[in-house]
């Protein structure tokens, strides 16, 4: 073989993967020969030294000038061993068989050293024979052999996956432990890259890190990587299931499929269960020869899956606790059913599901308590639906506020019938019909990629109220038992809030209905007065008070104007208000002075089980052009005169509330001419929890800036300007304007 042909075959990667010498350059020492210090000596048939390498000078102490031409036996061997050496030399030349072994040699300095020899016969083109001796220090050879044996044992028996890669980052050596990591036989690694074998999610980052290690020599230590190893067991003749031959990343799953290796939404993306996630600690080091020649990269891979799973479980537990704590703070902030349902959906998305819906049995919202449902279809009202991102799954859900009938074969119906969670870890095509409301909705869920479904009942005080419906599409993990426990906990907390809200709403509606029924439907049109009135419950849906107003025609074309407020809330306050209103009408018919009416009402209120009330009682006399007013602890009325000037509060003795008992009241007379307006109101119009009452009264007077404005419009202006969304009290408002 010519030098050119040798260079042509040796210019690329060698068969074992190590880089060969570049064409046109002598190959550098491999390093191991330098460590051994191998010497070469050639003798003629007579035993004279013909060739003497520099390493021979280092090993034996003689220079080439001192050794060439001399008999090797006389130079290197003690007299005691000379006959044995001559015999071995003759056997090698005569038989042509090599001889190997350790032999004591005399060094130039007179010492005796044990040297490892390999002797063999050489023949030239003329038929002459020569002896080639290759020698190395015996102690050095033994040390290297021990090191190699130890290294081989460590690599082959190590529980840590180990691999050597050449400068092209292709495998040249793999130990059995690495076979167990990626489940690919060692022979199938050789010549391939990391991305073809190791199942890391972030294989691009790993390969980039290997390139940096190779280029800079700076090691990569304990890089934490996560992936899945779905290949066959080591030693199997099957092709690996992932990374088999392609240097590119594996194909992404088709739209609508589940996580890699798991069945998709239509059951078309594989038939086996998903492969458990694994984790490894990866370290990389650059390999260099004694003279700094870069040989490649060594990789160590330690399976830390158990530690990863423990950390993952601990992290999931922390996130579950955080989600429960978050739900405790965010769900049930109001006594509104719809708002509570929206809060539950917002808490679960995206922390627990990609899409969440809250559906309540329609009979529950009407506060009917039928026996526990156990069969047949159910009528659901959708209260809330939430998605983590724009998705067709939203179109498949019932819009909030709609009522939909679900048959007994639907999973959500089964959930409320049994009162138990329904989990479909891997949704298949056949499952969609029992999840979706219609075939069209099932198709939408399939396109959205639904792969896991969970429904948990909303149970409060032993009654099933509805269900929390959870779906996963983009989140690749299927719902598991831990998710079920978490969802049940969230649903239970929300169910109590929903139950409280629906019963409170029922009681509040009853109180409002009672209160409105006790108020005058349409104020009468008394002589000499134009009347406008309003009643408005509390916006915050937390209070239904005992506010009332009344307009009572009296004898002599007089009119009684009444505004009052029973302290307290709920049906009891509304009922007490009704009793006081009835009593007020009865006493007004007796044509008593205002202070006398309040005294009688005070006596009645004392006997009403700790209830007290404020009341303003005024009598308009159109003939006298005046209003006579008495006050029992109520807010002063506002007066706006046709003659001009700003509105003002009527200066009245405050008086004490009704129900205190034993206190007299006082009547004052206020001129009230044609076109003048008197504004009576309860404290809910001006009192707030944050603003000083003086500022609010000034705001009220500032709004009474147009004496010619229609009274109905004035009512709207006052309520729109002074009422807030979080007002905690109800309001009664009565405006009277004198007319000819």
Secondary structure, 3 states (H helix, E strand, C coil): CCHHHHHHHHCCECCCCCECCCCCCCCCCCCHHHHHCCEEEEECCCCEEEEECHHHHHHHCCCHHHHCCCEHHHHHCCHHHHHHHHHHHHHHHHHCCCEEEEEEEECCCCCEEEEEEEEEEEECCCCCEEEEEEEEEHHHHHHHHHHHHHHHHHHHHCCCEEEEECCCCCEEEECHHHHHHHCCCHHHCCCCCHHHCCCECCHHHHHHHHHHHHHHCCCEEEEEEEECCCCCCCCCCCCCCCCCCCCCCCCCCCCCCCCCCCCCCCCCCCCCCCCCCEEEEEEEEEEECCCCCEEEEEEEEEECHHHHHHHHHHHHHHHHHHHHHHHHHHCCCCCCHHHHHHHHHHHHECCCECEEEEEEEHHHHCCCCCCCCCCCCEEEEEEEEEECCCCCHHHHCCCCCCEEEECCCCHHHHHHHHCCCEEECCCCHHHHHHHCCCHHHHHHHHHHCCCEEEEEEEEECCEEEEEEEEEECCCCCCCCHHHHHHHHHHHHHHHHHHHHHHHHHHHHHHHHHHHHHHCCCCCCCCCCEEEEEEEECCCCCCCCCEEEEEEEECHHHCEEEEEEEECCCHHHHHHHHHHHHHHHHHHHCCCCCHHHHHHHHHHHHHCCCCCCEEEEEEEEECCCCEEEEEEECCCCCEEECCCCCCCEECCCCCCCCECCCCCCCCEEEEECCCCCEEEEECHHHCCCCCCCHHHHHHHHHHHCCCCCCCHHHHHHHHHHHHCCCCCCCCEEEEEEEECC
